[in-house]
Amino acid sequence: MAAPSSRTRGANAPGATVVPSEARQGRLGLTFDAFHDYHRELWMRYAHTQVGGRPMAEAVVDSACARLKTDWEHALAQESVPRYAWSLLKAEVHGWLDARGLQPLLVGTAAFHAAISKLLLHEPRDEFTVLEGELGLYGAIVELPERQYDVIVLRFVLGKDEEHVAEYLGIELATVRSQLQHARRRLARELDMALDRTETQE
């Protein structure tokens, strides 16, 4: 009787190739560490725009990373690992805010104020009107559909180019551009404000 091939041998059969669980876990750890190192800075910046100070942002990101590491093997099986991780991070942020009865602090961050000039056409306005416009813009942003909100925050608040936005959200570049156009038009319509023509024609 012919000996069973290596494909049909049991995991414990003589000569079978066995990958020690320690080695497998080690490889998973290496891939997680590389992913974490690449994305952590962006995660920190995003968390900071939502929860405020750096210590709180670090706590939220550390918690999200711990969850992601626990689920890393499952994450690797997803269609887009960055999108899965982004969703997990947002869930952690929302949970942190909900537990404290707080709202995202985006409007109070320097990143948000810098984003205003990229979203709206600047015209001579007094300080009250500018502030009113910024507060109105924040309210309009948080009411955007989730995909449009993510695209606007990544592109304008966190300053990522369209290619990186597509990577983080696991979507096509054309989809990013389409979502940006829809979001900016909706914001302009709701705020009754004109957009820069060069922006609307992107």
Long-range contacts (C-beta under 8 A, 24 or more apart in sequence): 28-72, 28-73, 28-76, 31-72, 31-76, 32-68, 32-69, 32-72, 35-81, 35-85, 36-65, 36-68, 36-69, 39-82, 39-85, 39-168, 40-65, 42-158, 42-160, 42-168, 43-89, 45-111, 45-158, 46-89, 46-93, 46-153, 46-158, 47-89, 47-93, 48-109, 48-111, 49-104, 49-105, 49-106, 49-109, 49-111, 49-112, 49-153, 49-157, 49-158, 50-93, 50-97, 50-104, 50-105, 50-106, 51-93, 51-96, 51-97, 51-102, 51-104, 51-105, 52-105, 52-108, 56-96, 59-96, 60-89, 60-92, 60-93, 60-96, 61-89, 61-92, 63-92, 63-96, 64-88, 64-89, 64-91, 64-92, 64-93, 67-92, 79-170, 80-169, 80-170, 81-170, 82-167, 82-168, 82-169, 82-170, 83-168, 83-169, 83-170, 83-171, 84-170, 86-150, 86-168, 86-169, 104-142, 106-138, 106-141, 106-142, 106-153, 106-157, 107-134, 107-135, 107-138, 109-157, 111-157, 111-158, 111-159, 112-138, 112-157, 115-156, 115-157, 118-156, 119-152, 119-156, 119-184, 119-187, 119-195, 120-188, 120-191, 120-193, 120-195, 120-196, 121-193, 121-194, 121-195, 121-196, 133-191, 133-193, 136-191, 137-187, 137-191, 140-186, 140-187, 140-190, 140-191, 141-187, 143-190, 144-183, 144-186, 144-187, 147-171, 147-179, 148-179, 148-182, 148-183, 148-186, 149-183, 151-176, 151-179, 151-180, 151-183, 152-180, 152-183, 152-184, 152-187, 155-180, 177-202
